[in-house]
Amino acid sequence: KVPSDAVTLAEALHRHGYVTAGFCGNDRLTAQLGFAQGFDVWLAPQLLRKIDGSHLTRKSVQALDRLRRARPGAPLFLYVHYMDPHSPYEPPPPYRARFARPGPDAAAANAKVQHWDWGSISEAEVDVLSSLYDGEVAYVDAALAHLFAELAARRILDEAVVIVTADHGEEFREHGFLSHGANLYNTTLHVPAMMLAPGYAARSVADGVSLLDLGPTVLDLLHLPPEPTFEGRSLVPMLAGRSEPRDVLAELAKSNVLTQHASALVRDGVKVMARRQPQWMVGRVEVYDLAHDPGETSPLPSERFPALLRRLRAQKSALATRALLPGERAPLDEEQRRKLRALGYVN
């Protein structure tokens, strides 16, 4: 559970007079687990249910209209979390057929993914699942277009800061796995990050960034004081065209039999990744030049990068110190535990 004394971005903005509204299709980000902290309005499905993109857009706009009538003129923080590019891969028509490839039954393949039966999934089934995922991406792209059109019609986008990003990508056996959460390759780690802010010209930023940077960036763009508990750094200098090379750290904890303890550090386009799992690979280290090997298929000799390995160890040590914070547990009934256990989220 999100600790009740942790400061969320919604709470930081709420303190400065913002109306805060969150509309979430992710069935795990519930108010019960603390994700509604700081929001005046929070809409999320019940545990292990899913809101499709069109429904989420419609519900979001309806609730937003009610909220703006209640608080006319107040500045707004809107968070909309689409869940459609995610397993089970079930895009609606016509998106289901848009990238379709002939092959095995999609329902059976989806069921294998949901039950972690990855070893029995054939390459033909992987192709089918990948095409369905592409359909989901196209579907949520259309849902975003609808949302932006509704916001533009209400003049909400005139001076708005808009950020589109994701919490993870998806793997289709590029590195031997499916879904996400099994490793730190860029198939799952490298996600879109698009920002639109008044006064900043369009540009592409090559330097590495982290999702931890979003909170500080939003506060900076809104000319609000920084939140002392936020990690990450503001990306505003990068938006202004200044290059700021930095370390980007990623961590993966073992949560079920298919995942590995892993850590990765990216700096100046080079990525070092260390994995350990006693029954598979102890202390395995891989290094990739992402500029020349974006698919991470040709590891470089790790002994050529001792300084990068030292930086990774130092960052991991610092993170371990910062992460030793008391947590909280949300009460779950037996049905919720059973469903989460089936997905590998609890023992």
VOZALUM-287705 format. One line per 4 residues: number of its first residue (from 0); their letters; for each residue x, y, z of C-alpha. Coordinates in steps of 0.02 Angstrom, whole numbers. Each point is the difference from the previous one (the first is absolute). Layout:
NUM> a> X Y Z ~ ...
REM end
This chain:
0> kvps> 0 0 0 ~ 56 180 -31 ~ 53 65 172 ~ -126 127 62
4> davt> 138 124 41 ~ 79 -11 -174 ~ -28 158 -103 ~ -74 -32 -172
8> laea> 3 121 -146 ~ -188 22 20 ~ 24 50 183 ~ 138 123 -44
12> lhrh> -111 84 -130 ~ -153 -5 113 ~ 95 102 129 ~ 21 136 -130
16> gyvt> -186 11 -41 ~ -13 -122 -143 ~ -156 -104 -27 ~ 65 -177 -19
20> agfc> -88 -136 -98 ~ 61 -176 -38 ~ -83 -124 -118 ~ 85 -168 -3
24> gndr> -26 -158 -101 ~ 130 -96 101 ~ -90 -118 118 ~ 145 -2 123
28> ltaq> 8 188 32 ~ -145 8 120 ~ -44 122 137 ~ 12 -147 120
32> lgfa> 186 -11 -41 ~ 28 186 24 ~ 8 58 -181 ~ -141 127 23
36> qgfd> 104 105 120 ~ -15 183 -47 ~ -139 -21 -128 ~ -166 90 16
40> vwla> -73 -131 -118 ~ 72 -175 -30 ~ -83 -124 -117 ~ 73 -176 -13
44> pqll> -72 -173 -34 ~ -20 -130 134 ~ 146 -119 26 ~ 37 -108 -152
48> rkid> -123 86 -114 ~ 44 110 -148 ~ -73 160 -73 ~ 23 12 -188
52> gshl> 67 160 -78 ~ -160 69 -74 ~ -96 -27 161 ~ 139 80 102
56> trks> 4 153 -113 ~ -188 20 10 ~ -5 -20 190 ~ 147 118 20
60> vqal> -80 140 -102 ~ -168 -19 90 ~ 80 8 172 ~ 113 143 -53
64> drlr> -150 103 -55 ~ -83 -25 170 ~ 160 47 90 ~ 27 159 -101
68> rarp> -179 55 33 ~ 32 -23 186 ~ 168 92 -4 ~ -8 123 -146
72> gapl> 164 87 -40 ~ 109 -110 110 ~ 162 -68 -77 ~ -14 -183 -46
76> flyv> 111 -154 16 ~ -70 -142 -104 ~ 72 -176 4 ~ -70 -128 -123
80> hymd> 73 -176 3 ~ -46 -111 -147 ~ 21 -187 26 ~ -32 -62 -176
84> phsp> 179 -36 -59 ~ 13 -140 128 ~ -35 -185 19 ~ -123 -76 -27
88> yepp> 18 66 -178 ~ -180 31 -51 ~ -18 151 -115 ~ -177 34 -59
92> ppyr> -49 -7 -184 ~ 58 70 -119 ~ 168 11 90 ~ 0 -186 32
96> arfa> 13 -34 -186 ~ 109 149 -45 ~ 166 -90 29 ~ -70 -177 1
100> rpgp> 107 -144 -60 ~ -70 -171 -35 ~ 42 -121 137 ~ -57 -91 158
104> daaa> -147 44 110 ~ 32 166 87 ~ -108 -41 152 ~ 101 -155 40
108> anak> 164 95 -19 ~ -63 141 112 ~ -50 -127 132 ~ 176 -73 1
112> vqhw> 74 174 29 ~ -122 35 142 ~ 43 -164 86 ~ 189 23 -23
116> dwgs> 6 -154 -111 ~ 128 84 -112 ~ 100 -156 -42 ~ -146 -79 -94
120> isea> -30 152 -112 ~ 55 -34 -179 ~ 87 126 -112 ~ -159 8 -105
124> evdv> -98 47 157 ~ 130 133 42 ~ -29 77 -173 ~ -187 3 30
128> lssl> 21 81 172 ~ 119 130 -70 ~ -124 48 -136 ~ -138 18 130
132> ydge> 114 111 105 ~ 29 110 -152 ~ -188 13 -17 ~ -15 55 182
136> vayv> 132 134 -26 ~ -96 66 -151 ~ -162 -5 101 ~ 70 102 144
140> daal> 75 121 -126 ~ -176 31 -66 ~ -65 16 178 ~ 131 133 36
144> ahlf> -50 94 -158 ~ -181 -2 61 ~ 52 60 173 ~ 106 142 -70
148> aela> -142 53 -115 ~ -120 9 148 ~ 126 99 104 ~ 37 117 -145
152> arri> -187 33 -25 ~ -6 57 182 ~ 155 111 -23 ~ 92 -102 131
156> ldea> 151 -27 -112 ~ 28 184 -43 ~ 138 26 130 ~ 18 -178 62
160> vviv> 151 -106 39 ~ -33 -170 -80 ~ 103 -156 34 ~ -26 -170 -81
164> tadh> 102 -145 66 ~ -12 -181 61 ~ 58 -103 148 ~ 71 -142 -104
168> geef> 11 -76 -173 ~ -33 -180 -48 ~ 110 -145 -53 ~ -44 -130 -129
172> rehg> 144 -121 25 ~ 133 120 -67 ~ 102 -53 152 ~ -85 -163 41
176> flsh> -147 67 100 ~ -177 63 -25 ~ -101 141 76 ~ 104 108 118
180> ganl> 82 2 170 ~ 122 -142 -35 ~ 155 101 -46 ~ 68 174 -35
184> yntt> 26 -7 -187 ~ -61 152 -96 ~ -148 -97 -71 ~ -83 34 168
188> lhvp> 108 141 71 ~ 2 126 -143 ~ -170 87 -11 ~ -69 152 -90
192> amml> 19 169 85 ~ -82 144 -92 ~ -24 173 74 ~ -90 155 -61
196> apgy> 26 160 99 ~ -33 183 -42 ~ 157 92 -54 ~ 103 -153 -47
200> aars> 37 -47 -180 ~ -13 -178 -63 ~ 161 -99 17 ~ 61 -178 27
204> vadg> 106 -33 155 ~ 131 -136 -12 ~ 57 5 181 ~ -68 -133 117
208> vsll> -144 47 113 ~ -103 -87 133 ~ -182 -5 49 ~ 61 67 168
212> dlgp> 34 163 -92 ~ -183 32 -40 ~ -51 69 170 ~ 142 127 11
216> tvld> -28 47 -182 ~ -185 36 23 ~ 31 110 152 ~ 138 93 -92
220> llhl> -107 30 -155 ~ -139 68 110 ~ 123 114 92 ~ -36 -84 166
224> ppep> 128 -37 136 ~ 82 -172 -7 ~ -65 -140 112 ~ 144 -51 116
228> tfeg> -50 -184 3 ~ -6 -20 -189 ~ 144 -92 -82 ~ 53 34 -178
232> rslv> 44 165 -82 ~ -96 128 -100 ~ 12 -25 -188 ~ -33 183 -37
236> pmla> 183 34 -46 ~ -11 -140 -128 ~ -162 72 -69 ~ 95 163 -23
240> grse> 133 -90 -102 ~ 137 -25 131 ~ 79 -173 7 ~ 17 -72 175
244> prdv> 83 -172 0 ~ -45 -95 157 ~ -20 -172 73 ~ -167 -87 -24
248> lael> -26 -146 119 ~ -126 -141 -14 ~ -35 -137 127 ~ -99 -162 -11
252> aksn> -44 -101 155 ~ -44 -184 -5 ~ -188 -14 22 ~ -36 -174 -71
256> vltq> 87 -153 -71 ~ 26 80 -171 ~ 81 163 51 ~ 181 36 41
260> hasa> 84 120 120 ~ 79 126 -118 ~ 68 176 -7 ~ 51 107 -147
264> lvrd> 86 167 -26 ~ 1 103 -159 ~ 122 142 -29 ~ 58 82 -161
268> gvkv> -90 -130 -104 ~ 84 -149 84 ~ -100 -120 107 ~ 67 -119 131
272> marr> -118 -132 69 ~ 33 -120 143 ~ -114 -148 34 ~ 2 -132 133
276> qpqw> -110 -149 33 ~ 82 -148 86 ~ -75 -137 -107 ~ 34 91 -164
280> mvgr> 140 127 -7 ~ 103 63 145 ~ 71 174 -21 ~ -21 6 -188
284> vevy> 49 169 -71 ~ -44 65 -174 ~ 53 163 -82 ~ -80 74 -157
288> dlah> 37 149 -111 ~ -179 57 -27 ~ 42 117 -143 ~ 70 -141 -107
292> dpge> -95 -146 77 ~ -174 63 50 ~ -68 -178 1 ~ 129 -53 130
296> tspl> 54 -154 -96 ~ 190 18 3 ~ 69 22 177 ~ 170 83 19
300> pser> 139 -66 114 ~ -46 66 173 ~ 184 15 51 ~ 12 148 -119
304> fpal> -118 100 110 ~ 64 -7 180 ~ -51 179 37 ~ -179 -32 -58
308> lrrl> -10 -155 111 ~ 62 101 148 ~ -133 132 -34 ~ -134 -135 -3
312> raqk> 57 -70 167 ~ 5 174 77 ~ -173 43 -65 ~ -71 -165 64
316> sala> 75 31 171 ~ -71 177 8 ~ -170 -62 -58 ~ -2 -136 133
320> tral> 30 131 134 ~ -137 115 -65 ~ -123 -142 -25 ~ 4 -59 181
324> lpge> -164 84 41 ~ -143 -74 100 ~ -139 -68 -108 ~ -184 -33 28
328> rapl> -110 -148 -43 ~ -176 14 -65 ~ -126 -128 62 ~ -49 -125 -136
332> deeq> -141 -125 8 ~ 28 -181 -49 ~ -72 21 -175 ~ 119 144 -36
336> rrkl> 146 -102 66 ~ -50 -149 -108 ~ -4 104 -158 ~ 164 87 38
340> ralg> 80 -167 42 ~ -54 -67 -169 ~ 91 144 -83 ~ 157 -24 103
344> yvn> -16 163 97 ~ -7 -81 172 ~ 58 -167 70
REM end
